[in-house]
Amino acid sequence: MSGINKVILVGHLGKDPEVRHLEGGVTVASFPLATSETFNKDGKRVEQTEWHNIVLWRGLAEVASKYLQKGKLVYIEGKLRTRSFEDKEKVKKYVTEVVAENFTMLGRKSDFEPSAPNGNNGGSKIEDDFSTSIDESGDLPF
């Protein structure tokens, strides 16, 4: 039996998605996501926040770069990936990321209207279904 690698998060973006275009026209977007939980400790209410590195690829990255912004609430489904790299001092570092397979923008529809460079939304509309996902081929369903 194979294992299961599934992550589900609901949280707020820590900053706007950072978008890069790689060789071959592949788009990748990344951003930190904050999830918080509240509990009682010694009679006091304590809030604990965890930060997650989120990575989105191809069409999903394009949609995220267009609609997601710092502070927005999103539902993310994906899988954990740990990768290594060498820093400037040649020290091997490890980073664990959530590779998103789909996401849903939560909140009011108006919260996610895309912004045009001149500051208005240019009449753009978001699909009534805020859910976005990729299939096995990497294509968006719309």
KOLPATI-989185 format. One record per residue (C-alpha): x, z, y; residue number from 1; residue in one letter. Coordinates in nm, 2 decimals, m for minus. Each point is the difference from the previous one (the first is absolute). Example, Ala and Ser with C-alpha at 12.3 -4.5 7.8 and 13.67 -1.06 7.14 Angstrom:
# KOLPATI-989185
<atom><xx>1.23</xx><zz>0.78</zz><yy>m0.45</yy><n>1</n><res>a</res></atom>
<atom><xx>0.14</xx><zz>m0.07</zz><yy>0.34</yy><n>2</n><res>s</res></atom>
# end
This chain:
# KOLPATI-989185
<atom><xx>0.00</xx><zz>0.00</zz><yy>0.00</yy><n>1</n><res>m</res></atom>
<atom><xx>0.13</xx><zz>m0.09</zz><yy>0.34</yy><n>2</n><res>s</res></atom>
<atom><xx>0.00</xx><zz>0.25</zz><yy>0.29</yy><n>3</n><res>g</res></atom>
<atom><xx>m0.21</xx><zz>0.00</zz><yy>0.31</yy><n>4</n><res>i</res></atom>
<atom><xx>0.15</xx><zz>m0.02</zz><yy>0.35</yy><n>5</n><res>n</res></atom>
<atom><xx>m0.29</xx><zz>0.04</zz><yy>0.24</yy><n>6</n><res>k</res></atom>
<atom><xx>0.00</xx><zz>0.16</zz><yy>0.35</yy><n>7</n><res>v</res></atom>
<atom><xx>m0.31</xx><zz>0.05</zz><yy>0.22</yy><n>8</n><res>i</res></atom>
<atom><xx>0.05</xx><zz>0.13</zz><yy>0.35</yy><n>9</n><res>l</res></atom>
<atom><xx>m0.23</xx><zz>0.06</zz><yy>0.30</yy><n>10</n><res>v</res></atom>
<atom><xx>0.19</xx><zz>0.06</zz><yy>0.32</yy><n>11</n><res>g</res></atom>
<atom><xx>0.10</xx><zz>m0.09</zz><yy>0.35</yy><n>12</n><res>h</res></atom>
<atom><xx>0.26</xx><zz>m0.26</zz><yy>0.10</yy><n>13</n><res>l</res></atom>
<atom><xx>0.31</xx><zz>0.17</zz><yy>0.15</yy><n>14</n><res>g</res></atom>
<atom><xx>0.09</xx><zz>m0.31</zz><yy>0.19</yy><n>15</n><res>k</res></atom>
<atom><xx>m0.10</xx><zz>m0.37</zz><yy>0.03</yy><n>16</n><res>d</res></atom>
<atom><xx>0.10</xx><zz>m0.21</zz><yy>m0.30</yy><n>17</n><res>p</res></atom>
<atom><xx>0.35</xx><zz>m0.14</zz><yy>0.02</yy><n>18</n><res>e</res></atom>
<atom><xx>m0.02</xx><zz>m0.37</zz><yy>m0.11</yy><n>19</n><res>v</res></atom>
<atom><xx>0.29</xx><zz>m0.21</zz><yy>m0.13</yy><n>20</n><res>r</res></atom>
<atom><xx>0.00</xx><zz>m0.36</zz><yy>m0.11</yy><n>21</n><res>h</res></atom>
<atom><xx>0.24</xx><zz>m0.06</zz><yy>m0.29</yy><n>22</n><res>l</res></atom>
<atom><xx>0.15</xx><zz>m0.32</zz><yy>m0.14</yy><n>23</n><res>e</res></atom>
<atom><xx>m0.26</xx><zz>m0.23</zz><yy>m0.14</yy><n>24</n><res>g</res></atom>
<atom><xx>m0.26</xx><zz>0.11</zz><yy>0.25</yy><n>25</n><res>g</res></atom>
<atom><xx>m0.08</xx><zz>0.33</zz><yy>m0.18</yy><n>26</n><res>v</res></atom>
<atom><xx>m0.14</xx><zz>0.27</zz><yy>0.23</yy><n>27</n><res>t</res></atom>
<atom><xx>0.05</xx><zz>0.37</zz><yy>m0.05</yy><n>28</n><res>v</res></atom>
<atom><xx>m0.15</xx><zz>0.28</zz><yy>0.20</yy><n>29</n><res>a</res></atom>
<atom><xx>0.09</xx><zz>0.37</zz><yy>m0.02</yy><n>30</n><res>s</res></atom>
<atom><xx>m0.12</xx><zz>0.32</zz><yy>0.17</yy><n>31</n><res>f</res></atom>
<atom><xx>0.00</xx><zz>0.38</zz><yy>m0.05</yy><n>32</n><res>p</res></atom>
<atom><xx>m0.34</xx><zz>0.15</zz><yy>m0.10</yy><n>33</n><res>l</res></atom>
<atom><xx>m0.08</xx><zz>0.37</zz><yy>0.05</yy><n>34</n><res>a</res></atom>
<atom><xx>m0.23</xx><zz>0.19</zz><yy>m0.24</yy><n>35</n><res>t</res></atom>
<atom><xx>m0.10</xx><zz>0.35</zz><yy>0.08</yy><n>36</n><res>s</res></atom>
<atom><xx>m0.15</xx><zz>0.29</zz><yy>m0.20</yy><n>37</n><res>e</res></atom>
<atom><xx>m0.12</xx><zz>0.33</zz><yy>0.12</yy><n>38</n><res>t</res></atom>
<atom><xx>0.01</xx><zz>0.33</zz><yy>m0.20</yy><n>39</n><res>f</res></atom>
<atom><xx>m0.01</xx><zz>0.37</zz><yy>0.05</yy><n>40</n><res>n</res></atom>
<atom><xx>0.32</xx><zz>0.20</zz><yy>m0.03</yy><n>41</n><res>k</res></atom>
<atom><xx>m0.01</xx><zz>0.37</zz><yy>0.05</yy><n>42</n><res>d</res></atom>
<atom><xx>m0.33</xx><zz>m0.03</zz><yy>0.18</yy><n>43</n><res>g</res></atom>
<atom><xx>0.13</xx><zz>m0.27</zz><yy>0.25</yy><n>44</n><res>k</res></atom>
<atom><xx>m0.10</xx><zz>m0.36</zz><yy>0.00</yy><n>45</n><res>r</res></atom>
<atom><xx>0.31</xx><zz>m0.22</zz><yy>m0.06</yy><n>46</n><res>v</res></atom>
<atom><xx>0.02</xx><zz>m0.38</zz><yy>0.03</yy><n>47</n><res>e</res></atom>
<atom><xx>0.26</xx><zz>m0.18</zz><yy>m0.20</yy><n>48</n><res>q</res></atom>
<atom><xx>0.08</xx><zz>m0.36</zz><yy>0.08</yy><n>49</n><res>t</res></atom>
<atom><xx>0.18</xx><zz>m0.24</zz><yy>m0.23</yy><n>50</n><res>e</res></atom>
<atom><xx>0.15</xx><zz>m0.33</zz><yy>0.11</yy><n>51</n><res>w</res></atom>
<atom><xx>0.00</xx><zz>m0.31</zz><yy>m0.22</yy><n>52</n><res>h</res></atom>
<atom><xx>0.18</xx><zz>m0.33</zz><yy>0.04</yy><n>53</n><res>n</res></atom>
<atom><xx>m0.24</xx><zz>m0.29</zz><yy>m0.04</yy><n>54</n><res>i</res></atom>
<atom><xx>0.10</xx><zz>m0.36</zz><yy>m0.07</yy><n>55</n><res>v</res></atom>
<atom><xx>m0.23</xx><zz>m0.30</zz><yy>m0.01</yy><n>56</n><res>l</res></atom>
<atom><xx>0.09</xx><zz>m0.35</zz><yy>m0.10</yy><n>57</n><res>w</res></atom>
<atom><xx>m0.11</xx><zz>m0.36</zz><yy>0.09</yy><n>58</n><res>r</res></atom>
<atom><xx>m0.36</xx><zz>m0.04</zz><yy>0.11</yy><n>59</n><res>g</res></atom>
<atom><xx>m0.07</xx><zz>0.37</zz><yy>m0.02</yy><n>60</n><res>l</res></atom>
<atom><xx>0.29</xx><zz>0.05</zz><yy>0.25</yy><n>61</n><res>a</res></atom>
<atom><xx>m0.15</xx><zz>m0.26</zz><yy>0.23</yy><n>62</n><res>e</res></atom>
<atom><xx>m0.34</xx><zz>0.17</zz><yy>0.01</yy><n>63</n><res>v</res></atom>
<atom><xx>0.16</xx><zz>0.34</zz><yy>0.05</yy><n>64</n><res>a</res></atom>
<atom><xx>0.22</xx><zz>m0.12</zz><yy>0.29</yy><n>65</n><res>s</res></atom>
<atom><xx>m0.31</xx><zz>m0.15</zz><yy>0.17</yy><n>66</n><res>k</res></atom>
<atom><xx>m0.24</xx><zz>0.30</zz><yy>m0.04</yy><n>67</n><res>y</res></atom>
<atom><xx>0.19</xx><zz>0.32</zz><yy>m0.07</yy><n>68</n><res>l</res></atom>
<atom><xx>0.13</xx><zz>0.22</zz><yy>0.28</yy><n>69</n><res>q</res></atom>
<atom><xx>0.16</xx><zz>0.34</zz><yy>0.04</yy><n>70</n><res>k</res></atom>
<atom><xx>m0.25</xx><zz>0.27</zz><yy>m0.05</yy><n>71</n><res>g</res></atom>
<atom><xx>m0.26</xx><zz>m0.20</zz><yy>m0.19</yy><n>72</n><res>k</res></atom>
<atom><xx>m0.15</xx><zz>0.14</zz><yy>m0.32</yy><n>73</n><res>l</res></atom>
<atom><xx>0.04</xx><zz>m0.21</zz><yy>m0.32</yy><n>74</n><res>v</res></atom>
<atom><xx>m0.05</xx><zz>0.02</zz><yy>m0.37</yy><n>75</n><res>y</res></atom>
<atom><xx>0.30</xx><zz>m0.13</zz><yy>m0.20</yy><n>76</n><res>i</res></atom>
<atom><xx>0.02</xx><zz>m0.09</zz><yy>m0.37</yy><n>77</n><res>e</res></atom>
<atom><xx>0.34</xx><zz>m0.09</zz><yy>m0.14</yy><n>78</n><res>g</res></atom>
<atom><xx>0.29</xx><zz>0.10</zz><yy>m0.22</yy><n>79</n><res>k</res></atom>
<atom><xx>0.31</xx><zz>0.20</zz><yy>0.04</yy><n>80</n><res>l</res></atom>
<atom><xx>0.34</xx><zz>m0.17</zz><yy>0.02</yy><n>81</n><res>r</res></atom>
<atom><xx>0.34</xx><zz>0.16</zz><yy>0.04</yy><n>82</n><res>t</res></atom>
<atom><xx>0.29</xx><zz>m0.22</zz><yy>0.11</yy><n>83</n><res>r</res></atom>
<atom><xx>0.36</xx><zz>0.07</zz><yy>0.10</yy><n>84</n><res>s</res></atom>
<atom><xx>0.22</xx><zz>m0.14</zz><yy>0.27</yy><n>85</n><res>f</res></atom>
<atom><xx>0.34</xx><zz>0.08</zz><yy>0.16</yy><n>86</n><res>e</res></atom>
<atom><xx>0.01</xx><zz>0.13</zz><yy>0.36</yy><n>87</n><res>d</res></atom>
<atom><xx>0.26</xx><zz>m0.09</zz><yy>0.25</yy><n>88</n><res>k</res></atom>
<atom><xx>0.25</xx><zz>0.25</zz><yy>m0.14</yy><n>89</n><res>e</res></atom>
<atom><xx>m0.05</xx><zz>m0.15</zz><yy>m0.35</yy><n>90</n><res>k</res></atom>
<atom><xx>m0.20</xx><zz>0.30</zz><yy>m0.13</yy><n>91</n><res>v</res></atom>
<atom><xx>m0.27</xx><zz>m0.08</zz><yy>m0.25</yy><n>92</n><res>k</res></atom>
<atom><xx>m0.34</xx><zz>0.10</zz><yy>0.13</yy><n>93</n><res>k</res></atom>
<atom><xx>m0.34</xx><zz>0.00</zz><yy>m0.18</yy><n>94</n><res>y</res></atom>
<atom><xx>m0.34</xx><zz>m0.06</zz><yy>0.16</yy><n>95</n><res>v</res></atom>
<atom><xx>m0.34</xx><zz>0.03</zz><yy>m0.17</yy><n>96</n><res>t</res></atom>
<atom><xx>m0.28</xx><zz>m0.22</zz><yy>0.14</yy><n>97</n><res>e</res></atom>
<atom><xx>m0.36</xx><zz>m0.08</zz><yy>m0.07</yy><n>98</n><res>v</res></atom>
<atom><xx>m0.04</xx><zz>m0.37</zz><yy>m0.06</yy><n>99</n><res>v</res></atom>
<atom><xx>m0.35</xx><zz>m0.06</zz><yy>0.11</yy><n>100</n><res>a</res></atom>
<atom><xx>m0.22</xx><zz>m0.22</zz><yy>m0.22</yy><n>101</n><res>e</res></atom>
<atom><xx>m0.30</xx><zz>0.03</zz><yy>0.23</yy><n>102</n><res>n</res></atom>
<atom><xx>m0.13</xx><zz>0.20</zz><yy>0.30</yy><n>103</n><res>f</res></atom>
<atom><xx>m0.32</xx><zz>0.08</zz><yy>0.17</yy><n>104</n><res>t</res></atom>
<atom><xx>m0.02</xx><zz>0.06</zz><yy>0.37</yy><n>105</n><res>m</res></atom>
<atom><xx>m0.21</xx><zz>0.32</zz><yy>0.07</yy><n>106</n><res>l</res></atom>
<atom><xx>m0.19</xx><zz>0.08</zz><yy>0.31</yy><n>107</n><res>g</res></atom>
<atom><xx>m0.20</xx><zz>m0.21</zz><yy>0.24</yy><n>108</n><res>r</res></atom>
<atom><xx>0.02</xx><zz>m0.38</zz><yy>m0.01</yy><n>109</n><res>k</res></atom>
<atom><xx>0.10</xx><zz>0.00</zz><yy>0.37</yy><n>110</n><res>s</res></atom>
<atom><xx>0.30</xx><zz>0.21</zz><yy>m0.08</yy><n>111</n><res>d</res></atom>
<atom><xx>0.16</xx><zz>m0.29</zz><yy>m0.18</yy><n>112</n><res>f</res></atom>
<atom><xx>m0.07</xx><zz>m0.30</zz><yy>0.23</yy><n>113</n><res>e</res></atom>
<atom><xx>0.32</xx><zz>m0.20</zz><yy>0.03</yy><n>114</n><res>p</res></atom>
<atom><xx>0.17</xx><zz>0.01</zz><yy>0.34</yy><n>115</n><res>s</res></atom>
<atom><xx>0.10</xx><zz>m0.32</zz><yy>0.17</yy><n>116</n><res>a</res></atom>
<atom><xx>0.32</xx><zz>0.00</zz><yy>0.20</yy><n>117</n><res>p</res></atom>
<atom><xx>m0.20</xx><zz>0.02</zz><yy>0.33</yy><n>118</n><res>n</res></atom>
<atom><xx>m0.16</xx><zz>0.32</zz><yy>m0.11</yy><n>119</n><res>g</res></atom>
<atom><xx>m0.35</xx><zz>m0.13</zz><yy>m0.10</yy><n>120</n><res>n</res></atom>
<atom><xx>m0.12</xx><zz>m0.09</zz><yy>m0.35</yy><n>121</n><res>n</res></atom>
<atom><xx>m0.07</xx><zz>m0.36</zz><yy>0.08</yy><n>122</n><res>g</res></atom>
<atom><xx>m0.34</xx><zz>0.02</zz><yy>m0.17</yy><n>123</n><res>g</res></atom>
<atom><xx>0.16</xx><zz>0.05</zz><yy>m0.34</yy><n>124</n><res>s</res></atom>
<atom><xx>m0.21</xx><zz>0.16</zz><yy>m0.27</yy><n>125</n><res>k</res></atom>
<atom><xx>0.09</xx><zz>0.18</zz><yy>m0.31</yy><n>126</n><res>i</res></atom>
<atom><xx>m0.17</xx><zz>m0.07</zz><yy>m0.32</yy><n>127</n><res>e</res></atom>
<atom><xx>m0.29</xx><zz>0.24</zz><yy>m0.07</yy><n>128</n><res>d</res></atom>
<atom><xx>0.19</xx><zz>0.12</zz><yy>m0.31</yy><n>129</n><res>d</res></atom>
<atom><xx>0.30</xx><zz>0.19</zz><yy>0.12</yy><n>130</n><res>f</res></atom>
<atom><xx>0.16</xx><zz>0.01</zz><yy>m0.34</yy><n>131</n><res>s</res></atom>
<atom><xx>0.30</xx><zz>m0.22</zz><yy>m0.06</yy><n>132</n><res>t</res></atom>
<atom><xx>0.19</xx><zz>m0.06</zz><yy>m0.32</yy><n>133</n><res>s</res></atom>
<atom><xx>0.22</xx><zz>m0.25</zz><yy>m0.17</yy><n>134</n><res>i</res></atom>
<atom><xx>m0.05</xx><zz>m0.15</zz><yy>m0.34</yy><n>135</n><res>d</res></atom>
<atom><xx>0.27</xx><zz>m0.08</zz><yy>m0.26</yy><n>136</n><res>e</res></atom>
<atom><xx>0.10</xx><zz>m0.32</zz><yy>0.18</yy><n>137</n><res>s</res></atom>
<atom><xx>0.06</xx><zz>0.19</zz><yy>0.33</yy><n>138</n><res>g</res></atom>
<atom><xx>m0.29</xx><zz>m0.17</zz><yy>0.17</yy><n>139</n><res>d</res></atom>
<atom><xx>m0.26</xx><zz>0.17</zz><yy>0.22</yy><n>140</n><res>l</res></atom>
<atom><xx>m0.36</xx><zz>m0.03</zz><yy>m0.13</yy><n>141</n><res>p</res></atom>
<atom><xx>m0.12</xx><zz>m0.16</zz><yy>0.33</yy><n>142</n><res>f</res></atom>
# end
